[in-house]
Amino acid sequence: MELVAALAKIPFTLTLVTALIIAAIWTKTHRAALPEADLRDYGYAPRHLWRLAWRRIFTSIFLTVGGWRLYASLLAAGLLVGVLEWNFGTWPAVVLFFAIHALTLVIEAVVIVAPLRYFQHPLGETLHGTHDVGPSAGYYGCFGGWLSMSGDSMTLIGIVALYLSLRVLFSLFFAAKDTGDLPADTAHLVAFALGLALGDVWPA
């Protein structure tokens, strides 16, 4: 009964993890990499924002590239979304997860990629068409929201922000040859910052 009562406190987290598992079985990413065709059909790239392909903002949430990243996403979603929902309720978890996921993709396209393309930086065109999938923007946003709403985690906030910033710099260093994890690393930093900001103004 205690387990049932505990699980009843995190219905959104359980639903999210279940959806990720179902999507993984459907795409067979629980045992192999996501097929390129599925990445193209369901993934999101900044160019899709300007084409008003809004569905991709949400279809991209429930897929991962597969392999160990699937299991890392399941663990991170369970922990980072779960801790926010456990401590502050289902409604904040749902709103922050989906709102920050969508806002992150919009900010990447408008604030980062568009200026790079305007100034004809080669990285801008590459990022413009690079597809990405996964729930990581949402769960990093929830993590930032939880830390901000908790109100006494400045050291941990600093450590996480430094780590995410270093990941972006590391990816930029290798971006001349391959964008690699740059889109995802950038999204994580943006989402975490949005989580901190929205958590700070969330009604008590």
Number of C-alpha atoms within 10 A of each C-alpha: 6 7 7 8 9 11 15 12 17 21 15 20 24 17 11 20 19 14 15 23 20 15 16 24 12 11 19 16 22 21 13 14 17 19 13 11 9 12 18 15 12 20 26 26 23 26 18 18 18 11 8 9 12 13 13 18 22 18 15 21 24 21 28 29 22 21 16 15 15 22 17 14 20 19 13 18 25 18 17 22 31 27 19 26 22 18 15 17 16 18 11 19 29 19 13 28 25 20 18 26 29 18 18 24 20 17 16 19 22 15 10 16 21 19 13 19 16 10 9 11 12 11 16 19 17 15 22 21 13 18 20 20 24 24 22 26 31 31 30 29 34 36 31 29 32 28 22 22 23 15 10 10 12 12 9 11 18 11 11 16 18 13 13 19 17 14 19 20 15 14 20 20 13 13 15 10 8 13 17 13 17 21 21 20 22 21 25 25 25 24 32 28 22 24 28 22 16 21 24 18 11 13 8 7
